[in-house]
Amino acid sequence: METGSVSSDKAIGVSMAFGALAVIGALLMFGGSSQLMKAWGFAAAMITAALCVVAVQLYE
């Protein structure tokens, strides 16, 4: 009897999307015009990086 499994690349795609958003947040953190903008960039980078790790763990 054969057992089959379906592999999905969803983890790679979702993690790449969140990784791209994390890079955009990091760029905003370094290139922001004010302290508030830099703070929002840092928050966006940290949240999307955490979501990237969660996506990899969730889909694998």
C-alpha positions as CSV (number, residue, x, y, z in Angstrom):
1,M,0.0,0.0,0.0
2,E,1.4,3.4,-1.0
3,T,1.2,6.4,1.2
4,G,1.5,9.7,-0.6
5,S,2.2,13.2,0.6
6,V,1.6,16.5,-1.1
7,S,4.3,19.0,-0.7
8,S,3.5,22.6,-1.1
9,D,5.7,25.6,-1.7
10,K,3.2,27.8,0.3
11,A,5.7,28.2,3.1
12,I,8.4,29.5,0.8
13,G,6.0,32.0,-0.9
14,V,4.5,33.4,2.2
15,S,7.8,33.7,4.0
16,M,9.3,35.5,1.0
17,A,6.4,37.9,1.0
18,F,6.8,38.6,4.7
19,G,10.6,38.8,4.2
20,A,10.1,41.5,1.5
21,L,7.9,43.5,3.8
22,A,10.5,43.2,6.6
23,V,13.1,44.6,4.3
24,I,10.8,47.5,3.4
25,G,10.3,48.1,7.1
26,A,14.0,48.1,7.7
27,L,14.6,50.5,4.9
28,L,12.0,52.8,6.3
29,M,13.7,52.5,9.7
30,F,17.0,53.7,8.3
31,G,15.6,56.2,5.8
32,G,12.8,57.7,7.8
33,S,12.5,61.4,8.0
34,S,11.5,61.6,11.7
35,Q,11.9,59.5,14.8
36,L,8.2,58.5,14.6
37,M,8.7,57.3,11.0
38,K,11.8,55.3,12.0
39,A,9.9,53.8,14.9
40,W,7.1,52.7,12.7
41,G,9.6,51.2,10.3
42,F,11.2,49.2,13.1
43,A,7.8,48.0,14.3
44,A,6.9,46.9,10.8
45,A,10.2,45.1,10.3
46,M,9.9,43.2,13.6
47,I,6.3,42.2,13.2
48,T,6.7,41.0,9.6
49,A,9.9,39.1,10.5
50,A,8.0,37.4,13.3
51,L,5.2,36.5,10.9
52,C,7.7,35.2,8.4
53,V,9.0,32.7,11.0
54,V,5.4,31.8,12.0
55,A,4.5,31.2,8.3
56,V,7.4,28.8,7.9
57,Q,6.5,26.9,11.1
58,L,2.8,26.8,10.2
59,Y,3.1,25.4,6.7
60,E,5.8,22.9,7.3
